[in-house]
Every structure is written in C-alpha cells, then in structure tokens.
Amino acid sequence: MIQQFSRTTSSHDELLALFSPVGSQIDAVIEQIHRWHPPVSVRLSIRPADLESMTWRCDFCGERITLSPGGDALILDSRSNDGPGSHTVISHRSCLAERIRPENTGERARAMKIGKMC
C-alpha cells in the first residue's frame, strides 16, 4: 500500500509525478517494521530528507534521534521465547544505559559502545 502523508494533489498528473512508474527501481529507507502479527508490515520512506538522515523519537525520553549511520540510536528487537511476535524499541544509547542497573557497569558500557566502529 502506498500512502501520502500530509500531501494533497490537485490533478491526476500531479499524483502520478509523486510516485515512480511500476517496475522502476528507487532508493528507500525502512521507516518501521511491525511483526506483531503475520504478515510482516514494512513502512518505507522515499522522502529526500529521510534518505539523507532518518530520525525518530526515542521511546524513553521522546526526543528526536538519528537512526542513520553516525547517529546515536539503538534499535532493540525484543521477542518472547514462548510465542510469536516481537516489539521494537528505539532509544538513545544514554537512555538505555541509564535504565540498566547501576551495579551492572559492564552492560552499561556495552550499551554506549555497541555498533560503534571505533
């Protein structure tokens, strides 16, 4: 399904100009994945701003966070061991680290480093 977000068109030609022809290849980024119930639902974005730097809100503090390379986002996929479905949590590294028990310094440090190349 293709959805338009906060955009209306005044003509059929203008509507066609918003989307690439069927069969063409385009660049897109994954904005959301929902796997709670089959089938999996994937939301893509082809907005130029999203292709440059994808942002979302931190699930802990609510502030904007950059998911693109170089950003400070962690994307956690939680699954149950006794049934289907999953849940995704997006957070700042610091927001996750703050929620790990203070005496568990190793896990707090790993939350700050995971995925970083240097």
DSSP file (Angstrom, degrees, kcal/mol; ACC not computed):
  #  RESIDUE AA STRUCTURE BP1 BP2  ACC     N-H-->O    O-->H-N    N-H-->O    O-->H-N    TCO  KAPPA ALPHA  PHI   PSI    X-CA   Y-CA   Z-CA
    1    1 A M              0   0    0      0, 0.0     2,-0.5     0, 0.0     0, 0.0   0.000 360.0 360.0 360.0 134.9    0.0    0.0    0.0
    2    2 A I        -     0   0    0      2,-0.0     2,-0.4     0, 0.0     0, 0.0  -0.926 360.0-168.6-106.9 127.3    1.3    3.5   -0.9
    3    3 A Q        -     0   0    0     -2,-0.5     2,-0.5     2,-0.0     0, 0.0  -0.888  16.3-141.3-117.1 147.1    0.2    6.3    1.4
    4    4 A Q        -     0   0    0     -2,-0.4     2,-0.6     3,-0.1     3,-0.1  -0.900  17.4-152.4-101.0 134.1    0.5   10.0    1.0
    5    5 A F        -     0   0    0     -2,-0.5     3,-0.1     1,-0.2    -2,-0.0  -0.938  69.7 -25.1-113.9 120.1    1.4   11.9    4.2
    6    6 A S  S    S+     0   0    0     -2,-0.6     2,-0.4     1,-0.1    -1,-0.2   0.829 109.0 112.6  51.1  40.3    0.2   15.5    4.6
    7    7 A R        -     0   0    0     -3,-0.1     2,-0.3     2,-0.0    -1,-0.1  -0.980  42.1-175.2-142.1 127.4    0.1   16.0    0.9
    8    8 A T        -     0   0    0     -2,-0.4     2,-0.3    -3,-0.1    -3,-0.0  -0.887  13.8-145.3-116.8 153.8   -2.8   16.6   -1.4
    9    9 A T        -     0   0    0     -2,-0.3     3,-0.1     1,-0.1    -2,-0.0  -0.861  10.2-154.3-118.6 153.6   -2.8   16.8   -5.2
   10   10 A S  S    S+     0   0    0     -2,-0.3     2,-0.3     1,-0.1    -1,-0.1   0.591  77.7  24.7-101.7 -12.8   -4.9   18.9   -7.5
   11   11 A S  S  > S-     0   0    0      1,-0.1     4,-1.8     0, 0.0    -1,-0.1  -0.962  74.8-114.0-147.0 164.1   -4.6   16.7  -10.6
   12   12 A H  H  > S+     0   0    0     -2,-0.3     4,-2.4     1,-0.2     5,-0.2   0.879 116.9  54.7 -64.4 -38.7   -4.1   13.2  -11.7
   13   13 A D  H  > S+     0   0    0      1,-0.2     4,-1.8     2,-0.2    -1,-0.2   0.891 106.7  50.4 -62.7 -40.1   -0.8   14.2  -13.4
   14   14 A E  H  > S+     0   0    0      2,-0.2     4,-0.8     1,-0.2    -1,-0.2   0.897 109.9  50.9 -65.1 -39.6    0.5   15.7  -10.1
   15   15 A L  H >X S+     0   0    0     -4,-1.8     3,-0.9     1,-0.2     4,-0.6   0.923 109.4  50.1 -62.2 -45.0   -0.4   12.5   -8.3
   16   16 A L  H >< S+     0   0    0     -4,-2.4     3,-0.8     1,-0.2    -1,-0.2   0.844 104.2  59.4 -62.9 -33.5    1.5   10.4  -10.9
   17   17 A A  H 3< S+     0   0    0     -4,-1.8    -1,-0.2     1,-0.2    -2,-0.2   0.734  96.7  62.6 -68.3 -21.7    4.5   12.7  -10.5
   18   18 A L  H << S+     0   0    0     -3,-0.9     2,-0.4    -4,-0.8    -1,-0.2   0.769 105.3  48.8 -73.1 -25.1    4.7   11.8   -6.8
   19   19 A F  S << S-     0   0    0     -3,-0.8     3,-0.1    -4,-0.6    -1,-0.0  -0.893  83.9-117.1-123.0 146.1    5.4    8.1   -7.5
   20   20 A S        -     0   0    0     -2,-0.4     3,-0.1     1,-0.1     6,-0.1  -0.394  45.7 -90.1 -73.3 154.7    7.8    6.3   -9.7
   21   21 A P    >   -     0   0    0      0, 0.0     3,-1.9     0, 0.0    -1,-0.1  -0.294  54.0 -86.9 -63.3 151.0    6.3    4.1  -12.5
   22   22 A V  T 3  S+     0   0    0      1,-0.3     3,-0.1    -3,-0.1    -3,-0.0  -0.351 115.8  25.9 -57.6 133.9    5.6    0.4  -11.7
   23   23 A G  T 3  S+     0   0    0      1,-0.3    -1,-0.3    -3,-0.1     2,-0.1   0.270  92.2 122.9  94.8 -10.8    8.8   -1.7  -12.2
   24   24 A S    <   -     0   0    0     -3,-1.9     2,-0.4     1,-0.0    -1,-0.3  -0.485  61.6-120.8 -83.4 156.7   11.3    1.1  -11.7
   25   25 A Q        +     0   0    0     -2,-0.1     2,-0.3    -3,-0.1    -1,-0.0  -0.811  35.5 173.3 -97.3 136.2   14.0    1.0   -9.1
   26   26 A I        -     0   0    0     -2,-0.4     2,-0.4    -6,-0.1    20,-0.0  -0.940  33.3-110.3-136.4 158.5   14.1    3.6   -6.4
   27   27 A D        +     0   0    0     -2,-0.3     2,-0.3    19,-0.1    24,-0.1  -0.729  44.8 163.2 -86.2 139.2   16.1    4.3   -3.2
   28   28 A A        -     0   0    0     -2,-0.4     2,-0.4    23,-0.1    18,-0.2  -0.979  28.1-139.4-150.0 159.3   14.2    4.0    0.0
   29   29 A V  E     -A   45   0A   0     16,-2.1    16,-2.5    -2,-0.3     2,-0.5  -0.929  28.9-111.0-119.6 149.2   14.8    3.6    3.7
   30   30 A I  E     +A   44   0A   0     -2,-0.4    14,-0.2    14,-0.2     3,-0.1  -0.682  33.9 177.1 -79.0 123.1   12.9    1.4    6.1
   31   31 A E  E     -     0   0A   0     12,-3.5     2,-0.3    -2,-0.5    13,-0.2   0.827  63.7  -1.9 -95.8 -39.7   11.0    3.6    8.5
   32   32 A Q  E     -A   43   0A   0     11,-1.5    11,-3.0     2,-0.0     2,-0.4  -0.995  52.1-159.9-151.8 148.9    9.1    0.9   10.6
   33   33 A I  E     -A   42   0A   0     -2,-0.3     2,-0.5     9,-0.2     9,-0.2  -0.995   8.9-167.8-129.7 126.8    8.7   -2.8   10.8
   34   34 A H  E     +A   41   0A   0      7,-3.0     7,-2.6    -2,-0.4    53,-0.1  -0.966  18.2 161.0-115.6 120.7    5.8   -4.4   12.5
   35   35 A R        +     0   0    0     -2,-0.5    50,-0.2    51,-0.3     5,-0.1   0.085  39.5 112.3-122.2  21.0    6.0   -8.1   13.2
   36   36 A W  S    S+     0   0    0     49,-0.2    -1,-0.1     1,-0.2     4,-0.1   0.942  90.7  11.0 -64.0 -46.6    3.4   -8.5   15.9
   37   37 A H  S    S-     0   0    0      2,-0.2    -1,-0.2    48,-0.1     4,-0.1  -0.991 103.9 -70.6-130.0 139.9    1.0  -10.5   13.7
   38   38 A P  S    S+     0   0    0      0, 0.0     2,-0.1     0, 0.0    -3,-0.1  -0.377 102.5  56.8 -63.9 149.7    1.8  -12.0   10.3
   39   39 A P  S    S-     0   0    0      0, 0.0    -2,-0.2     0, 0.0     2,-0.1   0.633  89.5-121.6 -79.4 161.7    2.2  -10.8    7.7
   40   40 A V        -     0   0    0     -2,-0.1     2,-0.5    -5,-0.1    -5,-0.2  -0.429  22.3-145.9 -65.0 136.9    5.1   -8.5    8.5
   41   41 A S  E     -A   34   0A   0     -7,-2.6    -7,-3.0    -2,-0.1     2,-0.5  -0.938  14.9-171.0-109.3 124.7    4.3   -4.9    7.7
   42   42 A V  E     -A   33   0A   0     -2,-0.5     2,-0.6    -9,-0.2    -9,-0.2  -0.965   8.5-156.8-118.8 128.6    7.2   -2.7    6.5
   43   43 A R  E     -A   32   0A   0    -11,-3.0   -12,-3.5    -2,-0.5   -11,-1.5  -0.922  14.5-168.1-106.6 121.4    6.9    1.0    6.1
   44   44 A L  E     -A   30   0A   0     -2,-0.6     2,-0.4   -14,-0.2   -14,-0.2  -0.745   8.0-152.2-106.0 154.0    9.3    2.6    3.6
   45   45 A S  E     +A   29   0A   0    -16,-2.5   -16,-2.1    -2,-0.3    -2,-0.0  -0.991  17.9 177.0-125.4 136.7   10.2    6.2    3.0
   46   46 A I        +     0   0    0     -2,-0.4   -19,-0.1   -18,-0.2    -1,-0.1   0.194  40.4 131.4-115.8  11.7   11.4    7.8   -0.2
   47   47 A R     >  -     0   0    0      1,-0.1     4,-1.9   -18,-0.1     3,-0.5  -0.462  62.4-131.0 -65.4 132.9   11.4   11.3    1.1
   48   48 A P  H  > S+     0   0    0      0, 0.0     4,-1.5     0, 0.0     5,-0.2   0.874 106.9  53.9 -54.3 -40.7   14.7   13.0    0.3
   49   49 A A  H  > S+     0   0    0      1,-0.2     4,-2.4     2,-0.2     3,-0.1   0.885 108.7  49.2 -63.4 -37.7   15.2   14.2    3.9
   50   50 A D  H  4 S+     0   0    0     -3,-0.5    -1,-0.2     1,-0.2     4,-0.1   0.836 106.7  55.4 -70.6 -32.5   14.8   10.6    5.2
   51   51 A L  H  < S+     0   0    0     -4,-1.9    -1,-0.2     1,-0.2    -2,-0.2   0.823 112.9  43.4 -68.3 -29.6   17.3    9.3    2.6
   52   52 A E  H  < S-     0   0    0     -4,-1.5     2,-0.3     1,-0.2    -2,-0.2   0.923 137.4  -5.8 -79.5 -48.0   19.9   11.8    4.0
   53   53 A S     <  -     0   0    0     -4,-2.4     2,-0.5    -5,-0.2    -1,-0.2  -0.820  66.3-150.8-155.7 106.9   19.2   11.4    7.7
   54   54 A M        -     0   0    0     -2,-0.3    13,-3.4    -3,-0.2    14,-1.0  -0.671  20.3-175.1 -83.3 126.6   16.4    9.2    9.2
   55   55 A T  E     +B   66   0B   0     -2,-0.5     2,-0.3    11,-0.3    11,-0.2  -0.875   9.8 167.0-121.5 156.8   15.2   10.5   12.6
   56   56 A W  E     -B   65   0B   0      9,-2.2     9,-2.8    -2,-0.3     2,-0.4  -0.878  40.2 -88.4-150.2 176.8   12.7    9.0   15.0
   57   57 A R  E     -B   64   0B   0     -2,-0.3     7,-0.2     7,-0.2    33,-0.2  -0.820  40.5-113.2 -98.7 137.8   11.6    9.7   18.6
   58   58 A C     >  -     0   0    0      5,-2.9     4,-1.5    -2,-0.4    33,-0.2  -0.479  18.5-139.7 -65.1 132.0   13.4    7.9   21.5
   59   59 A D  T  4 S+     0   0    0     31,-3.6    32,-0.1    -2,-0.2    -1,-0.1   0.617  98.7  43.3 -72.1 -11.3   11.0    5.5   23.2
   60   60 A F  T  4 S+     0   0    0     30,-0.3    -1,-0.2     3,-0.1    31,-0.1   0.875 131.0  14.3 -97.0 -52.4   12.4    6.5   26.6
   61   61 A C  T  4 S-     0   0    0      2,-0.1    -2,-0.1    31,-0.0     3,-0.1   0.655  88.7-130.4-102.4 -17.0   12.8   10.3   26.5
   62   62 A G     <  +     0   0    0     -4,-1.5    -3,-0.1     1,-0.3     2,-0.1   0.396  60.9 133.6  84.2  -3.9   10.7   11.3   23.4
   63   63 A E        -     0   0    0     -6,-0.1    -5,-2.9     1,-0.1    -1,-0.3  -0.425  66.2 -91.4 -77.1 156.0   13.5   13.4   21.9
   64   64 A R  E     -B   57   0B   0     -7,-0.2     2,-0.3    -2,-0.1    -7,-0.2  -0.353  45.8-171.4 -65.6 146.7   14.4   13.1   18.2
   65   65 A I  E     -B   56   0B   0     -9,-2.8    -9,-2.2    -3,-0.1     2,-0.5  -0.996  22.6-121.8-142.8 143.3   17.2   10.6   17.4
   66   66 A T  E     -B   55   0B   0     -2,-0.3     7,-1.2   -11,-0.2   -11,-0.3  -0.766  21.2-178.7 -91.7 123.2   19.1    9.9   14.3
   67   67 A L        +     0   0    0    -13,-3.4   -12,-0.2    -2,-0.5    -1,-0.1   0.621  54.2  99.5 -91.7 -15.7   18.9    6.3   13.0
   68   68 A S  S >  S-     0   0    0    -14,-1.0     3,-2.5     1,-0.2     5,-0.3  -0.187  95.1 -69.2 -66.8 162.4   21.2    6.9   10.0
   69   69 A P  T 3  S+     0   0    0      0, 0.0    -1,-0.2     0, 0.0     3,-0.1  -0.256 127.5  29.4 -52.6 137.6   24.9    5.8   10.2
   70   70 A G  T 3  S+     0   0    0      1,-0.3    -2,-0.1    -3,-0.1    -4,-0.1   0.262  97.3 119.5  91.1 -11.5   26.7    8.1   12.5
   71   71 A G  S <  S-     0   0    0     -3,-2.5    -1,-0.3    -4,-0.1    -4,-0.1  -0.212  70.6-123.0 -79.1 176.3   23.6    8.6   14.6
   72   72 A D        +     0   0    0     -6,-0.2    21,-1.2    -3,-0.1     2,-0.2   0.080  64.6 126.3-109.7  22.4   23.2    7.7   18.3
   73   73 A A  E     -C   92   0C   0     -7,-1.2     2,-0.4    -5,-0.3    19,-0.2  -0.567  41.5-160.8 -87.1 145.0   20.2    5.4   18.0
   74   74 A L  E     -C   91   0C   0     17,-2.9    17,-2.5    -2,-0.2     2,-0.6  -0.981   7.8-156.1-114.7 136.1   20.0    1.8   19.3
   75   75 A I  E     -C   90   0C   0     -2,-0.4     2,-0.5    15,-0.2    15,-0.2  -0.949  10.9-167.5-116.4 112.3   17.3   -0.3   17.8
   76   76 A L  E     -C   89   0C   0     13,-3.3    13,-2.9    -2,-0.6     2,-0.6  -0.871   7.6-161.5-106.6 126.7   16.3   -3.2   20.1
   77   77 A D  E     -C   88   0C   0     -2,-0.5     2,-0.4    11,-0.2    11,-0.2  -0.927  12.0-163.9-107.2 113.7   14.1   -6.0   18.9
   78   78 A S  E     +C   87   0C   0      9,-3.3     9,-2.2    -2,-0.6     2,-0.3  -0.837  10.0 178.3-103.8 136.0   12.5   -7.9   21.7
   79   79 A R  E     -C   86   0C   0     -2,-0.4     2,-0.3     7,-0.2     7,-0.2  -0.945  25.6-120.7-132.3 152.5   11.0  -11.4   21.2
   80   80 A S        -     0   0    0      5,-0.7     3,-0.5     3,-0.4     5,-0.0  -0.650   9.1-142.8 -90.0 149.5    9.4  -13.9   23.5
   81   81 A N  S    S+     0   0    0     -2,-0.3    -1,-0.1     1,-0.2     0, 0.0   0.533  98.3  49.2 -85.0  -6.1   10.7  -17.4   23.9
   82   82 A D  S    S+     0   0    0      1,-0.1    -1,-0.2     2,-0.1    -3,-0.0   0.156 115.6   4.0-122.8  20.7    7.2  -18.8   24.2
   83   83 A G  S    S-     0   0    0     -3,-0.5    -3,-0.4     2,-0.1    -1,-0.1  -0.973  78.7 -70.0 175.9 172.9    5.3  -17.4   21.2
   84   84 A P  S    S+     0   0    0      0, 0.0    -2,-0.1     0, 0.0   -48,-0.1  -0.191  74.8  62.5 -76.5 169.5    5.2  -15.3   18.1
   85   85 A G        -     0   0    0    -50,-0.2    -5,-0.7    -6,-0.1     2,-0.3  -0.048  51.2-147.9 101.2 158.9    5.5  -11.6   17.8
   86   86 A S  E     -C   79   0C   0     -7,-0.2     2,-0.4    -2,-0.1   -51,-0.3  -0.957   3.9-142.5-153.6 169.2    8.1   -9.0   18.6
   87   87 A H  E     -C   78   0C   0     -9,-2.2    -9,-3.3    -2,-0.3     2,-0.5  -0.999  11.8-144.5-139.9 137.3    8.4   -5.4   19.7
   88   88 A T  E     -C   77   0C   0     -2,-0.4     2,-0.4   -11,-0.2   -11,-0.2  -0.888  11.3-169.5-107.2 132.9   10.9   -2.8   18.6
   89   89 A V  E     -C   76   0C   0    -13,-2.9   -13,-3.3    -2,-0.5     2,-0.5  -0.982   4.3-162.4-118.7 129.5   12.3   -0.2   20.9
   90   90 A I  E     +C   75   0C   0     -2,-0.4   -31,-3.6   -15,-0.2   -30,-0.3  -0.953  24.3 156.2-113.1 128.2   14.4    2.8   19.6
   91   91 A S  E     -C   74   0C   0    -17,-2.5   -17,-2.9    -2,-0.5     2,-0.2  -0.968  45.9 -99.7-147.3 161.0   16.5    4.7   22.1
   92   92 A H  E  >  -C   73   0C   0     -2,-0.3     4,-2.0   -19,-0.2     5,-0.2  -0.506  41.0-118.7 -68.8 150.3   19.4    6.9   22.6
   93   93 A R  H  > S+     0   0    0    -21,-1.2     4,-2.7     1,-0.2     5,-0.2   0.929 116.0  49.9 -56.6 -45.0   22.5    5.0   23.9
   94   94 A S  H  > S+     0   0    0      1,-0.2     4,-2.4     2,-0.2    -1,-0.2   0.862 106.2  55.0 -66.2 -35.2   22.4    7.0   27.1
   95   95 A C  H  > S+     0   0    0      2,-0.2     4,-0.7     1,-0.2    -1,-0.2   0.906 112.7  42.8 -64.9 -40.6   18.7    6.5   27.7
   96   96 A L  H >X S+     0   0    0     -4,-2.0     3,-1.1     2,-0.2     4,-0.5   0.940 113.0  52.1 -68.3 -46.3   19.2    2.7   27.6
   97   97 A A  H >< S+     0   0    0     -4,-2.7     3,-1.2     1,-0.3    -2,-0.2   0.877 105.2  56.2 -58.8 -38.7   22.4    2.8   29.7
   98   98 A E  H 3< S+     0   0    0     -4,-2.4    -1,-0.3     1,-0.2    -2,-0.2   0.768 105.1  53.4 -63.4 -25.5   20.6    4.9   32.3
   99   99 A R  H << S+     0   0    0     -3,-1.1     2,-0.3    -4,-0.7    -1,-0.2   0.493  88.2  93.2 -92.4  -3.7   17.9    2.2   32.7
  100  100 A I  S << S-     0   0    0     -3,-1.2     4,-0.0    -4,-0.5     8,-0.0  -0.719  97.9 -87.0 -86.5 140.2   20.4   -0.7   33.2
  101  101 A R    >   -     0   0    0     -2,-0.3     3,-1.9     1,-0.1     7,-0.2  -0.152  35.0-127.2 -48.2 133.7   21.1   -1.4   36.9
  102  102 A P  T 3  S+     0   0    0      0, 0.0    -1,-0.1     0, 0.0     3,-0.1   0.821 108.1  57.0 -55.7 -34.2   23.9    0.9   38.2
  103  103 A E  T 3  S+     0   0    0      1,-0.2     2,-1.2     2,-0.1     3,-0.2   0.623  89.3  77.9 -75.2 -10.3   25.9   -2.0   39.6
  104  104 A N    <>  +     0   0    0     -3,-1.9     4,-1.9     1,-0.2     3,-0.3  -0.508  55.8 157.4 -95.0  65.5   25.9   -3.7   36.1
  105  105 A T  H  >  +     0   0    0     -2,-1.2     4,-2.3     1,-0.2    -1,-0.2   0.804  65.3  59.7 -64.3 -31.8   28.7   -1.4   34.8
  106  106 A G  H  > S+     0   0    0     -3,-0.2     4,-2.2     2,-0.2    -1,-0.2   0.931 108.3  43.2 -63.3 -46.0   29.7   -3.8   32.0
  107  107 A E  H  > S+     0   0    0     -3,-0.3     4,-2.1     2,-0.2    -2,-0.2   0.871 112.3  53.8 -68.7 -36.5   26.3   -3.8   30.4
  108  108 A R  H  X S+     0   0    0     -4,-1.9     4,-1.2     2,-0.2    -1,-0.2   0.923 110.4  47.3 -61.3 -43.4   26.0    0.0   30.7
  109  109 A A  H  X S+     0   0    0     -4,-2.3     4,-0.9     1,-0.2     3,-0.3   0.896 110.4  52.0 -65.5 -40.1   29.4    0.3   29.0
  110  110 A R  H >X S+     0   0    0     -4,-2.2     4,-2.6     1,-0.2     3,-0.5   0.871 104.0  57.3 -64.9 -36.2   28.4   -2.0   26.2
  111  111 A A  H 3< S+     0   0    0     -4,-2.1    -1,-0.2     1,-0.2    -2,-0.2   0.848 107.8  48.5 -62.0 -32.7   25.2   -0.1   25.6
  112  112 A M  H 3< S+     0   0    0     -4,-1.2    -1,-0.2    -3,-0.3    -2,-0.2   0.702 121.3  34.6 -79.5 -19.9   27.3    3.0   25.0
  113  113 A K  H X< S+     0   0    0     -4,-0.9     3,-2.3    -3,-0.5    -2,-0.2   0.668  80.6 122.8-108.9 -20.8   29.7    1.2   22.6
  114  114 A I  T 3< S+     0   0    0     -4,-2.6     3,-0.1     1,-0.3   -21,-0.0  -0.137  86.1   6.2 -53.6 132.2   27.5   -1.3   20.6
  115  115 A G  T 3  S+     0   0    0      1,-0.3     2,-0.4     2,-0.1    -1,-0.3   0.263  95.1 126.7  82.5 -12.7   27.7   -0.8   16.9
  116  116 A K    <   -     0   0    0     -3,-2.3    -1,-0.3     1,-0.1    -3,-0.0  -0.643  50.5-152.6 -82.3 133.9   30.4    1.8   17.0
  117  117 A M              0   0    0     -2,-0.4    -1,-0.1     1,-0.2    -2,-0.1   0.781 360.0 360.0 -78.1 -27.7   33.3    1.1   14.8
  118  118 A C              0   0    0     -5,-0.0    -1,-0.2     0, 0.0    -2,-0.0   0.446 360.0 360.0-106.1 360.0   35.9    3.0   16.9
